[in-house]
Amino acid sequence: MMGKKGLLFWICAVAQSLVVRAQQNDFATWNYCNVTFKQSENLSFTWSEHMLRNENATELWLYIHDLSVNQWLNKRLSQELHLRLVNQKQLNDAFGERVLAYYALNGHAKLGTWQLGVRSRWQAMAYGQHFNDAYKGPFVYHRAKISLGKSVNYFWRWSVNAELFQPINRPNRKGIDQVRYGLTISNTINKRFSMDHFFQIQQQRNRLNPYTYYVYGIGCNFAF
């Protein structure tokens, strides 16, 4: 069984290899904090704050405010409704606001000691305000994700995932325009606090200048 020190050593080794591998300032970091308030066994509300840095983690890229309602429909299905305010750094170093809303339906299953998850996420993002001449949107996407995880013990769990991004109303981007692969290691400290360490490779597709990002992230989760 992998011990706590072994997991931490492995995380640092992979992170270091990603930094060395990154080219053309394509290494990014992602930090977030989730605070969840449980209304009942099946219903909860979550407030999240996210901060992403790019240019080899030297510049602020995005910061996000997210409010969501999460509901378990039964033992195998759950759903989420999110409203996000996204602030993204533009070429003139100013931050432009984007409003993002999305709905996700999640499926959950156990395969022996493994946990399988599938997600169908429908999102619409608007750029700017309706009364602004620069208003664009909403751009609609469907994102399909599959994950496979396993618990090492009560305190540690790991999972791998893959996600496909499909634009719905963007004729210049047909088919899948981004693929994301990820590895997550979660550490439960106690029943109210846990932490996530994750790595993602995000590959753009069907674009004039497709780009690949290598993302290392740390997140903390509070539950009340």
ChimeraX attribute file (.defattr): number of C-alpha atoms within 10 A of each C-alpha:
attribute: neighborCount
match mode: 1-to-1
recipient: residues
	/A:1	6
	/A:2	9
	/A:3	10
	/A:4	12
	/A:5	9
	/A:6	10
	/A:7	13
	/A:8	12
	/A:9	11
	/A:10	12
	/A:11	17
	/A:12	11
	/A:13	11
	/A:14	13
	/A:15	18
	/A:16	11
	/A:17	10
	/A:18	19
	/A:19	18
	/A:20	10
	/A:21	11
	/A:22	16
	/A:23	14
	/A:24	10
	/A:25	14
	/A:26	17
	/A:27	23
	/A:28	24
	/A:29	24
	/A:30	22
	/A:31	17
	/A:32	19
	/A:33	16
	/A:34	20
	/A:35	18
	/A:36	20
	/A:37	15
	/A:38	14
	/A:39	12
	/A:40	8
	/A:41	8
	/A:42	13
	/A:43	15
	/A:44	18
	/A:45	18
	/A:46	18
	/A:47	15
	/A:48	17
	/A:49	16
	/A:50	16
	/A:51	17
	/A:52	20
	/A:53	18
	/A:54	19
	/A:55	15
	/A:56	18
	/A:57	18
	/A:58	12
	/A:59	13
	/A:60	17
	/A:61	20
	/A:62	18
	/A:63	20
	/A:64	19
	/A:65	15
	/A:66	17
	/A:67	18
	/A:68	19
	/A:69	17
	/A:70	19
	/A:71	19
	/A:72	16
	/A:73	13
	/A:74	10
	/A:75	10
	/A:76	12
	/A:77	16
	/A:78	18
	/A:79	18
	/A:80	17
	/A:81	18
	/A:82	18
	/A:83	16
	/A:84	18
	/A:85	16
	/A:86	19
	/A:87	18
	/A:88	18
	/A:89	15
	/A:90	11
	/A:91	7
	/A:92	6
	/A:93	10
	/A:94	10
	/A:95	16
	/A:96	13
	/A:97	17
	/A:98	20
	/A:99	18
	/A:100	20
	/A:101	19
	/A:102	18
	/A:103	17
	/A:104	19
	/A:105	17
	/A:106	18
	/A:107	17
	/A:108	15
	/A:109	14
	/A:110	13
	/A:111	10
	/A:112	7
	/A:113	9
	/A:114	12
	/A:115	15
	/A:116	16
	/A:117	18
	/A:118	19
	/A:119	19
	/A:120	16
	/A:121	19
	/A:122	18
	/A:123	20
	/A:124	17
	/A:125	19
	/A:126	17
	/A:127	18
	/A:128	17
	/A:129	14
	/A:130	11
	/A:131	7
	/A:132	9
	/A:133	8
	/A:134	10
	/A:135	13
	/A:136	14
	/A:137	16
	/A:138	17
	/A:139	15
	/A:140	18
	/A:141	19
	/A:142	18
	/A:143	18
	/A:144	17
	/A:145	18
	/A:146	17
	/A:147	18
	/A:148	18
	/A:149	20
	/A:150	18
	/A:151	15
	/A:152	13
	/A:153	12
	/A:154	10
	/A:155	13
	/A:156	20
	/A:157	16
	/A:158	17
	/A:159	19
	/A:160	17
	/A:161	18
	/A:162	18
	/A:163	19
	/A:164	16
	/A:165	19
	/A:166	20
	/A:167	20
	/A:168	17
	/A:169	13
	/A:170	12
	/A:171	8
	/A:172	10
	/A:173	15
	/A:174	14
	/A:175	15
	/A:176	16
	/A:177	17
	/A:178	20
	/A:179	19
	/A:180	18
	/A:181	18
	/A:182	18
	/A:183	18
	/A:184	20
	/A:185	21
	/A:186	19
	/A:187	19
	/A:188	17
	/A:189	12
	/A:190	11
	/A:191	9
	/A:192	12
	/A:193	15
	/A:194	18
	/A:195	18
	/A:196	19
	/A:197	19
	/A:198	21
	/A:199	22
	/A:200	22
	/A:201	18
	/A:202	18
	/A:203	15
	/A:204	18
	/A:205	18
	/A:206	13
	/A:207	12
	/A:208	9
	/A:209	7
	/A:210	11
	/A:211	13
	/A:212	18
	/A:213	21
	/A:214	25
	/A:215	25
	/A:216	25
	/A:217	18
	/A:218	17
	/A:219	17
	/A:220	18
	/A:221	17
	/A:222	16
	/A:223	16
	/A:224	11
